[in-house]
């Protein structure tokens, strides 16, 4: 970075303020990402695996998914894989709604059925239009009632909220830590996922805050891919 600035000075070029701001933001993001990785993994053996590297292995990919909103229902689509460590990426297109309608979409993972009565539990990591934030929580369906345990939230500066705009979400889960990237930017927020057993179903979902509903509207999800990081 210093070398580039020196070269610019030698050429008599002044770096515009907006470029300097972008460089500063990028340096901060790189610093936060590096600190997060170091916090969850030893420097010599990053993924806590003996003499092994995490090499993504594609499990499933779906080119186009349509999630139709209905009040009181969480629309979802499961991908083909139940793995411990993984990457899932998808591009969500915002529904055609006015500003009074809220929408939520994202991923569920480590989903398990608990008994013959259909009780279940899973993690949900989703973005929300009204609050312009992401939320990580444990969601349980017990005795036909929903229960939630919020782990953490974070405001999003990169979330696109207008109708028809697209948001590229990428979730990375390694052991007991989840990482989220929204439109190419790493989101630093509390993301420990040690409460539920490892493994379980993984997929995309919408209408997570189902009490508000989005009746009749659809969210399209393109290029959804799931990779395993298990050795």
Protein Blocks (a to p, Z undefined) as FASTA:
>chain_A
ZZmmmmmmmnopacdfklmmmmmmmmmmmmmmmmmmmmmocfklmnopahiacddddfbd
cfbdcddddehiacddddedddfbdcdddddddddddfklccdddddehiacfbfnopac
dddddddfklopadddddddeehiacdddfbdcddfkbcfbghiacddddddehjaccdd
eehiacdddfbdfkbcgedjddddehklmmnopghiacddehiacddfbZZ
